[in-house]
Amino acid sequence: MMRHKLYCSDIPLHDLSRDFVLLAEQRQAEADLKEKFEKLTIEIQAEKMRSDALVQRMSGLLACFPFKGEKAA
């Protein structure tokens, strides 16, 4: 609605088109959020793959250090 410079107060309160406009706006907002969520999910998966690869490369170094609760050898 803001793209068309239209506000809720511009449509009569008991007009059925008001409901349709608000429903369309809600669906568009949900679609935008879903798209953003999917992009962020892909980015998180890529970062997880990168961190897993880093752990694999550093596994030799990590084996030298004790974890919490373990005593050093």
SERO-4910 file (N, C-alpha, C, O; in steps of 0.05 Angstrom, whole numbers):
BEGIN
 pado doro    nc1    nc2    nc3   cac1   cac2   cac3    cc1    cc2    cc3    oc1    oc2    oc3
  Met    A     16    -24      0      0      0      0     17     25      0     11     45    -13
  Met    A     39     24     14     57     47     16     69     53    -11     74     77    -18
  Arg    A     74     33    -28     85     37    -54     67     54    -72     76     70    -88
  His    A     41     51    -67     21     65    -83     10     90    -69     -9    103    -77
  Lys    A     23     96    -46     15    119    -30    -14    117    -22    -30    136    -24
  Leu    A    -21     93    -13    -49     87     -5    -48     79     25    -31     64     33
  Tyr    A    -66     90     40    -68     84     68    -94     71     75   -114     74     60
  Cys    A    -96     57     98   -120     44    106   -143     64    109   -166     58    104
  Ser    A   -136     88    118   -157    108    122   -168    118     96   -189    131     96
  Asp    A   -155    113     73   -165    121     47   -189    104     38   -204    112     21
  Ile    A   -191     80     49   -212     61     41   -234     62     63   -227     61     86
  Pro    A   -259     63     55   -280     64     75   -279     39     94   -271     17     85
  Leu    A   -286     43    118   -282     23    139   -298     -3    133   -287    -24    138
  His    A   -322     -1    123   -338    -25    118   -338    -34     89   -356    -47     80
  Asp    A   -318    -26     75   -315    -34     47   -301    -60     45   -280    -64     58
  Leu    A   -311    -79     29   -299   -105     27   -271   -104     13   -254   -121     18
  Ser    A   -267    -84     -4   -241    -82    -17   -219    -76      3   -196    -83     -2
  Arg    A   -225    -64     26   -206    -59     47   -194    -86     57   -170    -88     61
  Asp    A   -212   -105     61   -203   -132     70   -185   -145     50   -165   -157     57
  Phe    A   -192   -142     24   -176   -154      3   -148   -141      1   -128   -155     -2
  Val    A   -148   -115      4   -122   -101      3   -105   -109     27    -81   -114     23
  Leu    A   -116   -110     50   -101   -118     74    -91   -147     72    -69   -153     80
  Leu    A   -108   -164     61   -100   -192     58    -77   -194     38    -58   -210     42
  Ala    A    -78   -179     16    -57   -180     -4    -31   -169      9    -10   -180      3
  Glu    A    -33   -148     24     -9   -137     38      3   -158     57     28   -161     58
  Gln    A    -14   -172     72     -4   -192     91     10   -215     76     31   -224     85
  Arg    A     -2   -224     55     10   -246     39     36   -237     27     55   -253     26
  Gln    A     38   -213     18     63   -203      6     85   -202     28    108   -209     23
  Ala    A     77   -192     51     97   -190     73    106   -218     81    130   -222     86
  Glu    A     88   -238     82     96   -265     89    114   -277     68    133   -291     74
  Ala    A    108   -271     42    125   -282     20    153   -270     22    172   -284     18
  Asp    A    154   -244     28    181   -231     31    196   -243     54    220   -248     51
  Leu    A    183   -248     76    197   -260     99    206   -288     93    227   -296    102
  Lys    A    189   -303     79    197   -331     72    221   -331     54    239   -347     58
  Glu    A    222   -313     35    245   -311     16    270   -304     32    292   -315     27
  Lys    A    268   -285     50    291   -277     66    300   -300     84    324   -304     87
  Phe    A    281   -314     96    288   -337    112    303   -359     96    322   -370    106
  Glu    A    294   -364     72    307   -384     55    335   -376     48    353   -392     48
  Lys    A    339   -350     42    366   -340     36    385   -343     60    407   -352     58
  Leu    A    374   -336     84    391   -338    108    397   -367    115    418   -373    125
  Thr    A    378   -385    110    382   -413    115    405   -424     97    422   -439    106
  Ile    A    405   -416     72    427   -424     54    453   -413     63    474   -427     62
  Glu    A    454   -388     72    478   -376     82    488   -390    107    512   -395    110
  Ile    A    470   -398    125    478   -412    149    490   -439    142    510   -448    153
  Gln    A    477   -453    123    488   -479    114    516   -477    102    533   -493    107
  Ala    A    520   -456     87    547   -451     75    567   -446     97    589   -457     96
  Glu    A    560   -430    117    579   -424    139    584   -449    155    607   -453    164
  Lys    A    564   -466    159    568   -491    174    587   -509    159    604   -522    171
  Met    A    584   -510    132    603   -527    116    631   -516    119    650   -531    121
  Arg    A    634   -490    118    660   -478    121    673   -484    148    696   -490    150
  Ser    A    657   -481    169    667   -486    196    674   -516    199    694   -523    212
  Asp    A    657   -534    188    664   -563    190    690   -569    175    706   -585    184
  Ala    A    694   -556    152    718   -561    137    742   -550    153    764   -563    153
  Leu    A    739   -528    166    761   -517    182    768   -536    206    791   -540    212
  Val    A    747   -547    218    752   -566    240    766   -590    230    784   -601    243
  Gln    A    759   -600    206    773   -623    195    802   -617    190    819   -634    195
  Arg    A    808   -593    179    836   -586    174    852   -582    199    876   -587    199
  Met    A    838   -574    220    853   -569    245    851   -592    265    858   -588    288
  Ser    A    841   -615    256    836   -637    275    862   -646    288    862   -654    312
  Gly    A    884   -645    274    910   -652    286    918   -634    308    927   -643    329
  Leu    A    914   -608    304    920   -589    325    901   -591    349    910   -589    372
  Leu    A    876   -596    343    856   -599    365    862   -623    382    855   -623    406
  Ala    A    873   -644    370    878   -669    385    900   -664    406    902   -679    426
  Cys    A    917   -644    403    938   -638    421    929   -624    447    942   -626    468
  Phe    A    906   -611    446    896   -596    469    873   -612    482    856   -623    469
  Pro    A    874   -612    509    852   -626    523    826   -610    522    827   -585    521
  Phe    A    804   -624    522    778   -611    523    771   -604    552    785   -613    570
  Lys    A    750   -590    557    742   -583    584    737   -608    600    723   -626    591
  Gly    A    748   -610    624    743   -633    641    763   -655    638    764   -673    654
  Glu    A    780   -653    617    800   -674    613    827   -664    623    832   -640    624
  Lys    A    843   -683    631    870   -675    641    890   -677    617    887   -694    600
  Ala    A    909   -659    617    929   -659    596    946   -684    598    953   -693    620
  Ala    A    954   -695    575    970   -720    575    999   -713    578   1016   -731    578
***
